[in-house]
Amino acid sequence: MTIEVEGLTKQYGDKHAVRDVSFTVQPGKVTGFLGPNGAGKSTTMRSVVGLDRPTSGRALIDGSEYRAFAAPLREVGALLDAKAARRSRTALNYLTSIAATHRIPRSRVTEVLEATGLSSVARKKVGGFSLGMGQRLGIAAALLGDPGTLILDEPVNGLDPEGVTWVRELLARLASEGRTVFLSSHLLSELALIADHVIIIGRGEIIADSPLSSLTDQGGSRVRVRTPDARTLTHRLTTTGVTVASNEPGLLEVEGLTAEQIARAAHEAGVLLTELTPLRQTLEEAYNHLTRDSVEYASA
């Protein structure tokens, strides 16, 4: 099920939360949605699931608006607010009531409780849940209808390392089954481990929409080199357009040459190399570069 956002604009008075936003989220992939606070991520995701009505434009899931689905939870699972469940209800009661309104078998409630590790606290009131347990409950609710599309806002917020790993593996498996997985996260290092595609929004407008590999490849050629004869190699490599930096003895970072070119130069100079590692731009570096003019508050 493909998510299609076309010319989406949401305006509050004179302020635009999002302006003419368009993108497509494909099935079979994990698509990360990134942006600074106030950039329009939540407004966009809420518009996709019909919680916000756009000023103009539209958001479609498999060619239809969310409100057109007779049993939307069977089509789209969403986690936009981990605190949606009333504190006085138990996890079991909360999920059972959702299942009843969508004609989902009670057995499915048991399945998602087990899948999210909440079986042992199923009869505990939500008000006593930790942040991480509340997050697991929200994911359980999103999975309840076994939907083909998952839309998750900060799904690993509050989870411990084991929980973060569990979410990563869960989303990878769901995408491998051909489902559409669309999520936002501030944990860029974690997102870089799972995302296939990345969409970045800043000040309500899309500023990047590309495969993760293309985004991280834009940092130019950098190679980490380790050698016992760093001085000789530095002298050999330093030419126009090539930068050689060193933060510790015997370790160089070379920009402007490929690993093959460095290896050839070292061989010709009779220099032993003990490490030769091409470096890619990290997602965090790419993100910071693209959003540097879009943050609301910037430190000096």
Backbone torsions as a table, in degrees:
resi	resn	phi	psi	omega
1	MET	NA	118.1	-176.9
2	THR	-88.8	137.2	171.8
3	ILE	-96.0	125.3	179.5
4	GLU	-122.2	117.8	175.9
5	VAL	-108.5	122.8	-172.2
6	GLU	-126.5	111.9	174.8
7	GLY	56.1	35.3	-174.3
8	LEU	-70.2	125.4	176.7
9	THR	-133.4	131.7	175.1
10	LYS	-129.9	119.9	-174.2
11	GLN	-121.3	134.9	174.8
12	TYR	-117.9	100.4	-175.1
13	GLY	64.5	-122.5	179.0
14	ASP	-90.9	-3.8	-175.7
15	LYS	-99.8	133.3	175.1
16	HIS	-97.1	119.8	172.1
17	ALA	-74.6	-43.1	171.6
18	VAL	-138.8	149.8	-176.6
19	ARG	-135.0	113.1	174.4
20	ASP	51.5	49.9	-179.0
21	VAL	-85.2	128.4	177.8
22	SER	-137.8	133.9	174.1
23	PHE	-168.1	167.5	178.8
24	THR	-129.3	135.2	176.0
25	VAL	-110.6	118.5	-173.7
26	GLN	-91.1	148.2	174.8
27	PRO	-70.3	159.7	178.5
28	GLY	79.6	8.6	-179.7
29	LYS	-136.3	158.1	168.5
30	VAL	-100.3	117.8	-179.2
31	THR	-108.7	121.5	178.6
32	GLY	-90.7	139.7	179.9
33	PHE	-117.9	112.5	-171.8
34	LEU	-121.0	156.8	175.4
35	GLY	167.6	156.3	178.1
36	PRO	-63.8	165.7	174.6
37	ASN	-57.3	134.8	179.8
38	GLY	79.7	9.4	-177.0
39	ALA	-78.2	-19.3	179.9
40	GLY	117.3	8.4	-178.6
41	LYS	-62.6	-53.6	-176.3
42	SER	-63.5	-40.8	178.5
43	THR	-60.0	-42.5	-179.7
44	THR	-65.2	-46.9	-178.6
45	MET	-65.7	-39.3	178.0
46	ARG	-65.7	-33.8	178.4
47	SER	-68.5	-35.2	-179.8
48	VAL	-63.6	-37.7	-178.0
49	VAL	-99.5	17.7	171.4
50	GLY	76.5	12.2	179.3
51	LEU	-83.9	-24.3	172.9
52	ASP	-120.6	137.1	177.3
53	ARG	-95.6	119.5	-177.6
54	PRO	-62.4	149.3	171.6
55	THR	-67.9	-37.7	174.1
56	SER	-156.4	167.3	-176.3
57	GLY	82.8	-175.4	-177.7
58	ARG	-156.0	162.3	175.6
59	ALA	-130.3	125.8	-176.1
60	LEU	-120.9	146.0	174.2
61	ILE	-122.0	114.8	-175.8
62	ASP	54.4	38.7	175.7
63	GLY	84.3	-0.9	-178.4
64	SER	-127.7	153.5	173.2
65	GLU	-74.7	151.3	-176.5
66	TYR	-55.0	-41.9	-176.2
67	ARG	-66.5	-13.6	-179.2
68	ALA	-81.1	-13.6	-178.8
69	PHE	-75.9	131.6	179.8
70	ALA	-67.4	-40.1	177.3
71	ALA	-129.6	80.5	-171.3
72	PRO	-58.6	-31.9	-177.9
73	LEU	-67.5	-21.7	175.7
74	ARG	-77.7	-16.9	-178.9
75	GLU	-103.9	-41.4	-173.9
76	VAL	-134.4	125.8	173.4
77	GLY	-105.3	128.6	-175.4
78	ALA	-129.3	139.6	170.7
79	LEU	-125.7	99.6	179.9
80	LEU	-115.0	-17.0	179.3
81	ASP	-149.6	106.3	-177.5
82	ALA	-68.3	-11.6	-179.3
83	LYS	-103.1	22.7	-176.3
84	ALA	-68.1	-30.1	-177.4
85	ALA	-75.4	140.3	176.9
86	ARG	-65.0	139.4	-175.5
87	ARG	-65.3	-24.7	-176.8
88	SER	-83.1	-8.1	-177.2
89	ARG	-95.2	154.0	174.0
90	THR	-85.3	161.0	178.4
91	ALA	-60.1	-41.2	-179.8
92	LEU	-63.4	-45.3	-179.3
93	ASN	-64.5	-41.3	-179.5
94	TYR	-61.3	-49.5	-178.4
95	LEU	-70.3	-36.1	179.8
96	THR	-64.2	-39.7	179.9
97	SER	-67.2	-38.0	177.1
98	ILE	-65.9	-43.6	-180.0
99	ALA	-60.5	-40.0	-177.9
100	ALA	-63.8	-39.4	-177.7
101	THR	-72.7	-16.3	179.8
102	HIS	-113.8	10.7	179.4
103	ARG	55.4	44.1	177.2
104	ILE	-98.6	132.8	-177.6
105	PRO	-58.4	145.4	179.0
106	ARG	-59.8	-29.6	179.6
107	SER	-60.7	-28.5	179.8
108	ARG	-69.3	-31.4	176.5
109	VAL	-61.6	-45.5	178.3
110	THR	-60.5	-40.5	-178.4
111	GLU	-63.4	-46.5	-176.8
112	VAL	-73.3	-29.1	174.5
113	LEU	-64.0	-41.5	177.8
114	GLU	-68.2	-41.8	-177.2
115	ALA	-64.6	-31.6	-178.3
116	THR	-98.2	4.2	176.7
117	GLY	74.9	25.7	-176.2
118	LEU	-108.1	5.9	-176.5
119	SER	-56.9	-40.3	-176.1
120	SER	-71.4	-17.4	-179.8
121	VAL	-117.9	19.0	-175.6
122	ALA	-59.0	-31.8	-177.8
123	ARG	-100.1	13.0	177.1
124	LYS	-90.9	142.6	-179.5
125	LYS	-68.6	141.5	-176.2
126	VAL	-61.3	-30.0	179.8
127	GLY	-60.9	-21.3	178.7
128	GLY	-94.6	3.8	-178.9
129	PHE	-77.0	145.8	170.1
130	SER	-74.3	171.0	178.5
131	LEU	-59.5	-41.8	-179.4
132	GLY	-66.5	-39.4	177.8
133	MET	-66.2	-39.0	176.4
134	GLY	-62.6	-36.0	178.0
135	GLN	-66.7	-41.1	177.4
136	ARG	-63.6	-37.7	178.4
137	LEU	-65.1	-40.6	177.1
138	GLY	-63.1	-38.4	177.2
139	ILE	-68.1	-38.8	177.5
140	ALA	-59.8	-42.9	178.9
141	ALA	-64.1	-38.5	179.5
142	ALA	-66.6	-31.3	-178.2
143	LEU	-86.7	-9.3	-169.7
144	LEU	-55.1	-42.9	-177.7
145	GLY	-87.4	9.1	-177.9
146	ASP	51.1	52.1	-171.2
147	PRO	-76.3	161.1	177.3
148	GLY	-85.7	-12.5	-179.3
149	THR	-130.3	132.3	176.7
150	LEU	-118.9	129.1	176.7
151	ILE	-124.1	111.8	-169.8
152	LEU	-128.3	125.1	178.7
153	ASP	-101.0	112.1	-180.0
154	GLU	53.3	57.4	-174.4
155	PRO	-66.8	-20.5	-178.6
156	VAL	-100.7	7.2	-179.6
157	ASN	-61.5	123.6	177.4
158	GLY	85.5	-3.6	-179.2
159	LEU	-83.5	148.3	175.1
160	ASP	-78.4	171.7	-177.4
161	PRO	-52.9	-39.3	178.9
162	GLU	-64.4	-39.7	179.7
163	GLY	-67.6	-38.1	177.9
164	VAL	-63.1	-43.6	178.3
165	THR	-63.3	-40.6	178.8
166	TRP	-61.3	-45.3	179.1
167	VAL	-62.9	-42.3	180.0
168	ARG	-58.9	-47.2	-178.9
169	GLU	-68.1	-37.5	178.7
170	LEU	-62.1	-48.3	-177.0
171	LEU	-67.5	-37.4	177.2
172	ALA	-62.8	-40.6	179.7
173	ARG	-67.1	-42.2	-179.9
174	LEU	-62.8	-41.5	177.9
175	ALA	-65.6	-38.2	-179.7
176	SER	-66.0	-21.2	177.0
177	GLU	-83.4	1.7	178.5
178	GLY	92.4	9.7	179.5
179	ARG	-82.9	161.9	176.8
180	THR	-95.0	123.9	-178.4
181	VAL	-122.3	116.5	-176.7
182	PHE	-125.9	116.0	-175.7
183	LEU	-141.0	150.5	172.4
184	SER	-106.1	154.1	177.8
185	SER	-165.0	144.6	172.9
186	HIS	-92.5	-9.0	179.5
187	LEU	-87.3	85.2	-173.1
188	LEU	-65.9	-37.0	179.6
189	SER	-64.9	-34.9	178.1
190	GLU	-72.4	-43.1	179.8
191	LEU	-62.4	-34.7	-179.6
192	ALA	-64.0	-21.9	-179.6
193	LEU	-80.2	-17.6	-172.4
194	ILE	-125.1	-29.3	-172.8
195	ALA	-71.2	139.4	172.4
196	ASP	-95.6	-30.4	-175.3
197	HIS	-138.6	148.4	-177.9
198	VAL	-132.6	133.4	173.1
199	ILE	-118.4	127.7	-179.3
200	ILE	-117.0	131.3	179.8
201	ILE	-118.3	141.6	178.6
202	GLY	-145.4	129.4	-178.0
203	ARG	52.0	37.9	174.0
204	GLY	81.6	6.6	-179.2
205	GLU	-131.0	147.7	179.9
206	ILE	-73.3	127.4	179.8
207	ILE	-115.5	-8.6	174.5
208	ALA	-159.3	142.1	179.0
209	ASP	-154.8	94.8	-173.5
210	SER	-159.9	163.8	173.0
211	PRO	-58.8	148.3	179.9
212	LEU	-57.2	-41.1	-177.7
213	SER	-62.1	-38.0	179.1
214	SER	-68.0	-37.3	-178.5
215	LEU	-66.1	-42.5	-178.0
216	THR	-80.3	-15.6	178.4
217	ASP	-82.4	-6.6	-174.2
218	GLN	-81.0	-0.4	-176.0
219	GLY	-82.5	3.7	-178.6
220	GLY	83.9	176.0	-176.8
221	SER	-89.3	119.2	174.7
222	ARG	-130.3	140.2	-177.4
223	VAL	-135.4	131.7	174.5
224	ARG	-91.0	128.4	-175.7
225	VAL	-126.2	131.6	175.2
226	ARG	-119.5	128.8	-176.9
227	THR	-154.9	146.4	176.0
228	PRO	-75.5	-8.6	-178.6
229	ASP	-123.6	60.1	-175.2
230	ALA	-64.1	-35.5	-177.3
231	ARG	-64.0	-45.9	-179.7
232	THR	-63.6	-43.9	-178.8
233	LEU	-66.4	-39.6	178.3
234	THR	-59.3	-46.0	179.0
235	HIS	-61.0	-38.1	-178.0
236	ARG	-70.3	-36.2	-173.7
237	LEU	-87.2	-24.5	-172.7
238	THR	-72.1	103.6	175.8
239	THR	-139.2	-179.1	-179.8
240	THR	-60.1	128.8	177.8
241	GLY	86.1	0.2	-179.8
242	VAL	-116.2	131.8	178.3
243	THR	-116.5	129.7	178.2
244	VAL	-120.9	120.3	179.9
245	ALA	-121.9	154.8	180.0
246	SER	-142.3	125.6	178.6
247	ASN	-104.8	-10.8	177.5
248	GLU	-156.8	156.4	-177.7
249	PRO	-57.6	134.4	176.3
250	GLY	80.7	-0.2	-177.9
251	LEU	-123.1	124.3	-179.3
252	LEU	-120.7	151.0	169.2
253	GLU	-123.1	117.5	-173.1
254	VAL	-109.4	130.1	177.8
255	GLU	-121.8	131.4	178.7
256	GLY	111.5	-4.0	176.7
257	LEU	-132.5	151.0	175.2
258	THR	-81.8	164.7	177.4
259	ALA	-60.0	-37.5	179.9
260	GLU	-64.7	-41.7	180.0
261	GLN	-65.6	-37.7	178.9
262	ILE	-67.5	-43.5	179.8
263	ALA	-61.2	-40.2	-180.0
264	ARG	-66.2	-42.9	-179.9
265	ALA	-64.4	-39.4	179.4
266	ALA	-65.6	-40.3	179.3
267	HIS	-62.8	-44.1	-178.8
268	GLU	-66.2	-29.5	-179.3
269	ALA	-90.8	-2.1	-179.0
270	GLY	69.3	32.1	-177.3
271	VAL	-101.4	131.0	177.7
272	LEU	-80.1	132.2	175.1
273	LEU	-108.8	130.4	176.4
274	THR	-105.5	-10.0	173.8
275	GLU	-154.6	140.7	177.2
276	LEU	-147.9	96.8	-171.5
277	THR	-123.8	112.3	173.7
278	PRO	-62.8	136.4	-178.6
279	LEU	-110.5	134.3	175.9
280	ARG	-104.3	152.3	173.7
281	GLN	-62.3	134.4	177.7
282	THR	-76.0	161.0	176.2
283	LEU	-60.5	-38.5	179.9
284	GLU	-62.7	-42.2	178.1
285	GLU	-63.8	-44.4	179.1
286	ALA	-63.3	-44.1	-179.8
287	TYR	-61.9	-48.0	-178.7
288	ASN	-62.3	-37.3	178.6
289	HIS	-66.4	-44.3	-176.1
290	LEU	-73.2	-29.9	-174.5
291	THR	-104.4	8.9	-174.5
292	ARG	-61.4	-24.6	178.3
293	ASP	-100.5	8.6	-175.1
294	SER	-116.5	-3.0	-179.4
295	VAL	-78.0	143.7	-178.4
296	GLU	-75.1	-38.3	178.8
297	TYR	-128.7	126.2	-178.8
298	ALA	-122.9	135.0	177.7
299	SER	-79.2	155.9	-179.7
300	ALA	-72.0	NA	NA
